[in-house]
Amino acid sequence: MGLYSSVFPLLKSFVILFEMKEPLIHLLHEEHIRLFKEFLVCFIKPDVVMGAKSSSRLKKLDISSQSNQLNAETMFLGVKAQSVIRKSTKKDFVVKGFMKQVVDAYTLCGKVLQDKLPLTNPLLQSLGAIQPETRGHSKTLSYMQKLPTYATTVLNEAETEEYDQEIRKFHIDNSLPEIEDTRIDHWW
């Protein structure tokens, strides 16, 4: 139980963030990635997690491979579980059984997150580009150009052309205010 109560705050903080009244769709992809990485680093080697630099690499990461997993001493177990394990001997069959269950649980939960989180969703990636701090990069421009293709009935041809010109100006306009503590829908 101590292990679950130690891992639970990772998931809870994600849920609480998106229960706010302000629109945060532009952060959803980034937060999915953050949540998944923070969960993985509980049982996967940090260099393996950091080595998966793209969403698609994270989606393909072999989290069941023992060579990618941390050993029992460095795996996140929470303070309560860790103290019980430290007090027991390495040959204790109860501890070995518990550690196998921990690895199995982490692997199963990790696979569910890997399969269910839309880590490679192009719409969510494109929506991340509407953050004012991301302007000025060609990748951001590319993502913003794709947005009208996901909502084809919103803009007509002339409006789509106007939108394309507007986003280009957005990327070079130095007179735009900083977002600071402003809600994104109010800033836009």
ROLOTOR-852541 format. One record per residue (C-alpha): residue number from 1; z, y, x. Coordinates in Angstrom, 2 decimals. Example, Ala and Ser with C-alpha at 12.3 -4.5 7.8 and 13.67 -1.06 7.14 Angstrom:
<nodes>
@nr 1 | w 7.80 | v -4.50 | u 12.30
@nr 2 | w 7.14 | v -1.06 | u 13.67
</nodes>
This chain:
<nodes>
@nr 1 | w 0.00 | v 0.00 | u 0.00
@nr 2 | w 0.77 | v 2.34 | u 2.89
@nr 3 | w -2.77 | v 1.92 | u 4.18
@nr 4 | w -4.34 | v 2.88 | u 0.86
@nr 5 | w -2.07 | v 5.89 | u 0.43
@nr 6 | w -3.08 | v 7.04 | u 3.92
@nr 7 | w -6.84 | v 6.76 | u 3.26
@nr 8 | w -6.69 | v 8.14 | u -0.29
@nr 9 | w -6.47 | v 11.85 | u 0.76
@nr 10 | w -10.01 | v 11.60 | u 2.20
@nr 11 | w -11.43 | v 10.79 | u -1.19
@nr 12 | w -9.08 | v 13.10 | u -3.07
@nr 13 | w -10.08 | v 16.19 | u -1.06
@nr 14 | w -13.74 | v 15.50 | u -1.86
@nr 15 | w -13.05 | v 15.25 | u -5.59
@nr 16 | w -10.82 | v 18.35 | u -5.64
@nr 17 | w -13.49 | v 20.41 | u -3.88
@nr 18 | w -16.02 | v 19.73 | u -6.62
@nr 19 | w -13.54 | v 20.32 | u -9.45
@nr 20 | w -13.66 | v 24.06 | u -8.72
@nr 21 | w -15.28 | v 26.37 | u -11.22
@nr 22 | w -17.78 | v 27.82 | u -8.79
@nr 23 | w -21.13 | v 26.10 | u -8.21
@nr 24 | w -21.12 | v 24.04 | u -5.03
@nr 25 | w -24.31 | v 22.01 | u -5.39
@nr 26 | w -25.54 | v 23.57 | u -2.15
@nr 27 | w -22.66 | v 21.84 | u -0.33
@nr 28 | w -22.96 | v 18.43 | u -1.95
@nr 29 | w -25.17 | v 16.76 | u 0.67
@nr 30 | w -23.14 | v 18.15 | u 3.57
@nr 31 | w -19.90 | v 17.03 | u 1.90
@nr 32 | w -21.25 | v 13.52 | u 1.25
@nr 33 | w -22.04 | v 13.25 | u 4.96
@nr 34 | w -18.61 | v 14.61 | u 5.93
@nr 35 | w -16.79 | v 12.23 | u 3.56
@nr 36 | w -18.74 | v 9.22 | u 4.80
@nr 37 | w -18.21 | v 10.08 | u 8.48
@nr 38 | w -14.49 | v 10.74 | u 7.99
@nr 39 | w -14.14 | v 7.39 | u 6.26
@nr 40 | w -16.18 | v 5.56 | u 8.91
@nr 41 | w -14.19 | v 6.93 | u 11.82
@nr 42 | w -11.12 | v 5.13 | u 10.39
@nr 43 | w -12.62 | v 1.83 | u 11.53
@nr 44 | w -15.90 | v 2.54 | u 13.35
@nr 45 | w -16.04 | v 3.81 | u 16.93
@nr 46 | w -16.40 | v 7.61 | u 16.99
@nr 47 | w -19.33 | v 7.47 | u 19.42
@nr 48 | w -21.19 | v 5.17 | u 17.01
@nr 49 | w -20.56 | v 7.56 | u 14.09
@nr 50 | w -21.57 | v 10.60 | u 16.15
@nr 51 | w -24.62 | v 8.73 | u 17.45
@nr 52 | w -25.95 | v 8.51 | u 13.89
@nr 53 | w -27.10 | v 12.13 | u 13.93
@nr 54 | w -29.27 | v 12.04 | u 10.83
@nr 55 | w -28.65 | v 11.04 | u 7.22
@nr 56 | w -31.12 | v 8.20 | u 7.51
@nr 57 | w -29.37 | v 6.83 | u 10.60
@nr 58 | w -26.04 | v 6.95 | u 8.79
@nr 59 | w -27.64 | v 5.11 | u 5.88
@nr 60 | w -28.88 | v 2.37 | u 8.24
@nr 61 | w -25.74 | v 2.15 | u 10.42
@nr 62 | w -24.50 | v -1.44 | u 10.73
@nr 63 | w -20.87 | v -0.99 | u 9.79
@nr 64 | w -20.19 | v -4.73 | u 9.58
@nr 65 | w -21.04 | v -5.26 | u 13.25
@nr 66 | w -17.87 | v -5.95 | u 15.25
@nr 67 | w -19.41 | v -4.20 | u 18.24
@nr 68 | w -19.42 | v -0.96 | u 16.19
@nr 69 | w -15.87 | v -1.38 | u 14.91
@nr 70 | w -12.67 | v -0.20 | u 16.51
@nr 71 | w -10.19 | v -2.79 | u 17.70
@nr 72 | w -7.02 | v -3.40 | u 15.70
@nr 73 | w -4.90 | v -1.13 | u 17.90
@nr 74 | w -7.09 | v 1.94 | u 17.33
@nr 75 | w -8.15 | v 1.36 | u 13.72
@nr 76 | w -6.56 | v 3.77 | u 11.22
@nr 77 | w -3.82 | v 1.96 | u 9.35
@nr 78 | w -1.43 | v 4.72 | u 8.37
@nr 79 | w 2.03 | v 5.26 | u 9.82
@nr 80 | w 3.83 | v 2.68 | u 7.67
@nr 81 | w 1.43 | v -0.19 | u 8.32
@nr 82 | w 1.15 | v 0.71 | u 12.01
@nr 83 | w 4.94 | v 0.62 | u 12.49
@nr 84 | w 5.21 | v -2.82 | u 10.85
@nr 85 | w 2.42 | v -4.16 | u 13.06
@nr 86 | w 3.95 | v -2.73 | u 16.24
@nr 87 | w 7.23 | v -4.50 | u 15.50
@nr 88 | w 5.56 | v -7.90 | u 15.13
@nr 89 | w 4.10 | v -10.15 | u 17.79
@nr 90 | w 0.36 | v -10.36 | u 18.43
@nr 91 | w 0.41 | v -14.02 | u 17.45
@nr 92 | w 1.97 | v -13.35 | u 14.05
@nr 93 | w -0.38 | v -15.03 | u 11.56
@nr 94 | w 0.66 | v -12.61 | u 8.78
@nr 95 | w -0.41 | v -9.63 | u 10.91
@nr 96 | w -3.68 | v -11.36 | u 11.83
@nr 97 | w -4.35 | v -12.07 | u 8.17
@nr 98 | w -3.51 | v -8.50 | u 7.23
@nr 99 | w -5.82 | v -7.10 | u 9.91
@nr 100 | w -8.67 | v -9.31 | u 8.72
@nr 101 | w -8.11 | v -8.01 | u 5.19
@nr 102 | w -8.08 | v -4.43 | u 6.50
@nr 103 | w -11.38 | v -4.92 | u 8.33
@nr 104 | w -12.90 | v -6.61 | u 5.27
@nr 105 | w -11.67 | v -3.82 | u 2.97
@nr 106 | w -12.94 | v -1.06 | u 5.26
@nr 107 | w -16.29 | v -2.80 | u 5.64
@nr 108 | w -16.67 | v -3.39 | u 1.90
@nr 109 | w -15.68 | v 0.18 | u 1.00
@nr 110 | w -17.92 | v 1.53 | u 3.75
@nr 111 | w -20.89 | v -0.46 | u 2.45
@nr 112 | w -20.26 | v 0.76 | u -1.09
@nr 113 | w -20.15 | v 4.37 | u 0.11
@nr 114 | w -23.24 | v 3.80 | u 2.25
@nr 115 | w -25.14 | v 2.35 | u -0.71
@nr 116 | w -23.88 | v 4.68 | u -3.45
@nr 117 | w -23.68 | v 8.09 | u -1.75
@nr 118 | w -27.05 | v 9.86 | u -1.87
@nr 119 | w -27.04 | v 10.42 | u 1.90
@nr 120 | w -30.82 | v 10.68 | u 2.12
@nr 121 | w -31.51 | v 12.43 | u -1.19
@nr 122 | w -34.23 | v 15.03 | u -0.47
@nr 123 | w -33.24 | v 17.25 | u -3.41
@nr 124 | w -29.63 | v 17.54 | u -2.23
@nr 125 | w -30.82 | v 18.18 | u 1.33
@nr 126 | w -33.11 | v 20.93 | u 0.07
@nr 127 | w -30.37 | v 22.51 | u -2.04
@nr 128 | w -28.27 | v 22.84 | u 1.12
@nr 129 | w -30.88 | v 25.31 | u 2.35
@nr 130 | w -29.85 | v 27.95 | u -0.19
@nr 131 | w -26.73 | v 28.70 | u 1.85
@nr 132 | w -27.28 | v 32.18 | u 3.30
@nr 133 | w -25.82 | v 31.11 | u 6.67
@nr 134 | w -28.66 | v 28.62 | u 7.14
@nr 135 | w -31.46 | v 31.18 | u 6.99
@nr 136 | w -33.68 | v 31.86 | u 9.96
@nr 137 | w -34.49 | v 28.24 | u 10.77
@nr 138 | w -37.83 | v 26.55 | u 10.20
@nr 139 | w -36.14 | v 23.42 | u 8.82
@nr 140 | w -34.35 | v 25.56 | u 6.23
@nr 141 | w -37.64 | v 27.17 | u 5.25
@nr 142 | w -39.19 | v 23.72 | u 4.88
@nr 143 | w -36.35 | v 22.57 | u 2.61
@nr 144 | w -36.58 | v 25.74 | u 0.50
@nr 145 | w -40.34 | v 25.28 | u 0.11
@nr 146 | w -39.71 | v 21.83 | u -1.38
@nr 147 | w -37.32 | v 23.06 | u -4.08
@nr 148 | w -40.00 | v 23.95 | u -6.68
@nr 149 | w -41.43 | v 20.42 | u -6.42
@nr 150 | w -38.16 | v 19.02 | u -7.81
@nr 151 | w -38.27 | v 21.23 | u -10.92
@nr 152 | w -41.96 | v 21.47 | u -11.71
@nr 153 | w -41.49 | v 22.98 | u -15.16
@nr 154 | w -39.34 | v 25.92 | u -14.02
@nr 155 | w -41.92 | v 28.05 | u -12.21
@nr 156 | w -45.57 | v 28.56 | u -13.06
@nr 157 | w -48.19 | v 28.81 | u -10.30
@nr 158 | w -47.86 | v 32.58 | u -9.86
@nr 159 | w -44.05 | v 32.38 | u -9.77
@nr 160 | w -44.21 | v 29.56 | u -7.24
@nr 161 | w -46.37 | v 31.71 | u -4.98
@nr 162 | w -43.98 | v 34.64 | u -5.42
@nr 163 | w -41.04 | v 32.33 | u -4.63
@nr 164 | w -42.76 | v 31.15 | u -1.45
@nr 165 | w -43.21 | v 34.75 | u -0.29
@nr 166 | w -39.62 | v 35.61 | u -1.25
@nr 167 | w -38.07 | v 32.79 | u 0.78
@nr 168 | w -40.07 | v 33.81 | u 3.84
@nr 169 | w -38.67 | v 37.35 | u 3.56
@nr 170 | w -35.20 | v 35.89 | u 3.02
@nr 171 | w -35.36 | v 34.22 | u 6.43
@nr 172 | w -36.02 | v 37.42 | u 8.36
@nr 173 | w -34.23 | v 40.08 | u 6.28
@nr 174 | w -31.39 | v 41.49 | u 8.39
@nr 175 | w -30.24 | v 43.82 | u 5.61
@nr 176 | w -28.86 | v 41.01 | u 3.45
@nr 177 | w -25.07 | v 41.11 | u 3.04
@nr 178 | w -22.85 | v 38.46 | u 4.59
@nr 179 | w -21.68 | v 35.85 | u 2.12
@nr 180 | w -18.04 | v 35.88 | u 3.32
@nr 181 | w -15.87 | v 35.00 | u 0.28
@nr 182 | w -18.57 | v 35.63 | u -2.31
@nr 183 | w -19.56 | v 32.81 | u -4.65
@nr 184 | w -23.08 | v 31.64 | u -3.89
@nr 185 | w -24.32 | v 32.30 | u -7.42
@nr 186 | w -23.01 | v 35.88 | u -7.20
@nr 187 | w -24.54 | v 36.39 | u -3.75
@nr 188 | w -27.97 | v 35.29 | u -4.92
</nodes>
